Each structure stands twice: as C-alpha cells, then as structure tokens.
Amino acid sequence: MSKRTLFGDIRADLNAALVNDPAARNRLEIVLTYSGFHALVSYRFAHFLYRVGLKFLARVVSQTARFFTGIEIHPAARLGRGIFIDHGMGVVIGETTEVGDNVLIYQGVTLGGTGKDKGKRHPTIGNNVMISAGAKVLGPFKVGDNSKIGAGSVVLREVPANSTVVGVPGRVVRLHGQKPQDLDQVLLPDPIMEEFERLHCQIEALYRMIGEKGKR
C-alpha cells in the first residue's frame, strides 16, 4: 500500500469528481469551478495544520472555506481518498467523523452527533458509500462499505455493509441486493406512523363520545 500524501489525496479527489460527475468535462473546470473540490482541498490543508498542532490556524482555514463554499468540514475529521462532494451546499462533517475512500456526498448531508458527549460522537463511513441529498447520519456508529443512504434519510444506528437505507428513521430496505428478513433496523419505531395511530385512536374515541351523547 503506497504512503498517502497531501497532494496525492487532492489528486484522488480531483479524479473522483471527474469520474462521478457526468457534467465534468475536464480537470481544469473542476479545479476552477467545483465548490466541493475547493472545500476538500481546504480541508486537506486544514487537517495537515491540525495534525502538526496549529489548531487555531486550521480552524481559520476551515471557516474561510465554509464562507466561500457553504461546506463545513472540521479539520480534525479524518477523510479518505477519492471523496466527491457534489453540489455540496449545506454539507456538514463533524469533528470525530471518519470517512473511507471513494465516498460520494451530496448537498445538505450532515455527518454529525446527537448531543454534547465527549470523545467519539460522529459516524464512521466505510468505503464506496453514497450519501444522498439531505441525509443526516447522526451518532458514533459505522455505515458499512458499499452502502447507500437515501435522500432525506435520518440514520441513527449502525448500517451493515452492502445495504440501502431510506426513511425517517432510516431503515435497511436492501441488504446484498435482497430485502432483509430479520434485521433489527427494520423494527425501528416510526414516529410519524405512531403519531397517526395516536390521532386515529383519539378520533375514534371522540366519535364514540358523540354517539353516546346522541343516544341520550
């Protein structure tokens, strides 16, 4: 395995944009016009500064990049190679997040925490993962390799490798290309359906009360 270098990572990110975006015509266009690539380049330099102890300067670089790109990546986060952030406005990647290689991230994605806990509080994203627009992955768990997170999903617990997750809260709807049978995430409570059920019970109770008064 070859040793990673700063410029090697940037080159891998550039190639990822060229491969994954059918609208990308050449590398020069990506370098000059792609905000996702700009944010990643800024992160690479900020992460280097953070690692050598220049943490304040690293935060200045990351916040400057946030101002110009609309993408916030904490300099302490650990990102692999070949990351592609497409139309990245609103992307937030937290301090203890770990992202593998060849990951696709679309606009509005949050890789965040769920509270003020110390230590590891952000997700670990495996290799070859796609996180679609508006998805929120919240908490210190792992999203397995080759998984896909659907647009607008809210993922609150671990995702097995080779899975497709959709919904609020996120449910595994495909595992190795098949519908899962006995997977805990399928049994996650759905707060929206629970609220509908509660309202339905209240309406039925009101109908019974009205009926009883009508008989009197």
N, C-alpha and C positions, 0 to 999 in steps of 0.2 A: 504494500500500500504506500503510495507516494505521500510525502510530507505536505501538509497544507500550507499555503502561503496566502498572504493578503491579496495579492494581485491574481493569484490562481483562483481564489474564491470569486473575485469580481469577474474574471473571465468566464467562470462557470455560470454565474448569474446572467451574464450577457448572452451566453449560448442558450440558456434556458428560455429567455424571453424570445429569442429568435425561433426556437423550436416550438414553443407552446402558443405563440400568438400568430394566427394566420395573417393578421394585418401588418405584421412586422416585415418590412421589405429588405432592410439591411442593418448591419450593426451600428452604423453612424446615426441612423434615425433613432435607434433605441437609446444610444448614449446621449443624444441631444434632447429628446422629447419624452422619454418614458419616466414618469414620476416614481413608479415602483422601483425602477432600476436606480434612480437617483437616491431614493430612501435606503436601498440596500447598500449602495456604495458608502453613503454617510454612516450607516450602521457599522460597516466593516472597519472604518477608521475610528469611530467612537468606541467600538469594542476593543480595538487594539489599545487605545488610550486608557480604557478602563482596566485592562489587564495589567498595564505597567504602572498603575497607581494614580494616574491623572484623572480621577473620577469626576471632579468638577468640570474639567475641560471636556470630558466625554459627554457629560450631560448638556453642556452648551452646544456641542456639535449635534446631538440628537434632537434637542429642542429647536435648533435652527432648521434642521431637516424637516421637522414636523411643521414648522411655519410655512415652508415653501412647498411641501408635498402633501400635507394633510395625513401623513402616515407617521405613527408614533411607535418606535421600536426602542425599548430600553437598552442602553449599551451593555448591561450585564446579561441580557438574554443570549442564548447560545444557538446560533443558526448554522445549519449545514451548508452544503454547496448546491448550486443549481436551483436556488429559490426563484420563483417567479411571482411577483405581486402584480396582478392585472387590474387596471382601473382602481388603484389602491386607496382612494379617498376614504378616510374613516377607519382604516386598519389600525388596531392597537395590539401590540405584543408586549406582555408584561415582563418584569424583571427576571423571574426564575423560569421563564419559558425555555424549552428546548425543542428545536425543530430539526428534523432529519434532512436528508438530501432529496433533491428533486421534488420539492413540495410546491403546490400551486395554491395561492391565496388570492381570493377575490375581494372586491370592495366591501367595506363595512364589517369585516371579520374582527372579532375580539378573541384573543388568547389571553384570558385573564384569570383572576382569582375570585373567591366568593366572600372574602372578609378581610380582617386585619391580622390573620395568622402570620406567624414568623416562619422563616425557613422556606422550604419548597411549597409554593402555593399556586403555581401556574402549571398548565398542562405540558406534557411531553408528546410531541408529534413525531410519528415514525417516518420512515422513508416512503416516497412515492404517494403521498397523501394529497387529496384535493379537498379544500375547504371552500365551499361556495359562498356567494354573496350574502352578507348579513348574518352569517352563522356566528354563534357565541359558544366558545368552548371554555368552560369555567371550572377550575379546580386542579389539584395536583395529581392527575391521573394520566394514563397513556392512551393515545389514539394509535392503534396498531398500524403496521406497514400496509400500504396498498389500499387504504380505506378512503371512503368518500363521505363527506359531510354535506348534506343537502342545504340549499339556500334557506336562510331564516331559522335553521335548527338551533336549539339550545341544548348543548351536550353537557351533562352534569356528572357523568361517571364513565368508567373505562370502556373503551371500544376495542373489540377484538380485531386482529389483523384481517384484511380482505373483507371488510364489512362496508355496507352502505347504511348511513344513519340519516333519518329525517324526523321532523316534528318537534313539538314543544310539550314536554321534554323529549329529547332525542331518543328514538327507538331504532334498533337494528332491524332493518327490513330485508336485507340481503346479507348472507354470510357465505363466502366462497361461491357466490352466484346463485345460491338457493335461499328460499325462505327459511328462517330459523325456526326450530321446533321448541326447544327447551332452553331459551336464553333469558337470563334474568331481566335484561333491559326491555324485553317485550312486555314484562309485567310491571314496568314503571307506572305509577299513577299518572293520569292525565287530568290536570287541574281544571281544564276547560270543560271536559265531559262531566267531571264531578260537579261542577257548578251548574251545568244544565240539568243534571239529575236532581240536585237540590231544589232548583227552581220548579222543576216538574212536580216534585212531591208537594211543594208549597201550594202550587196551583190546584192540584187535586184536593188538598185539604180545604182550600177556600171554596171550591165547588161543593164539597160535602157540607160545609157550614151553611152556604147559601141554600142548598137543597133542604137541609133540616129546618131552617127558618121559614122556607116557603111552605112546608107541611104544617107549620103551626098556624 
